[in-house]
Amino acid sequence: MSTDPAAVPARDPLAQVTMPPRVFAAVMAGLALVAGLVLAIVPVGVAGPVPNSRVTCGNTLGGVETGRVVADLGRPQRAETVAYVDMCERAIGNRGDYAVILFVGGVIGILALGVIRRH
């Protein structure tokens, strides 16, 4: 046995930090699932009629809450209420698309990683 440092193979310091591809895919699928749930639950807001004001619309699971929109607007006219409800529906629909894609992708990824066998 030689004590010469040149004869000892060098250890890769990144080998201790990196994770296998399967674990990485599981982490990404889990993050996608959680991100989809968070996007679905967190309330959606749109810009209000007054600068720096916000109108809360509801979340993607419950849809537009008209009572909340009217309360945030104060005493709106019917046309203003209809315009904000429409704006809220579009905002919730856009966020809902991303929430569903992330959630379903995460579920499929986790199921695929659980079903596919390692060799």
Secondary structure, 3 states (H helix, E strand, C coil): CCCCCCCCCCCCHHHHCCCCHHHHHHHHHHHHHHHHHHHHHCCEEEECCCCCCEEEEEECCCEECHHHHHHHHCCCCHHHHHHHHHHHHHHHHHHHHHHHHHHHHHHHHHHHHHHCCCC
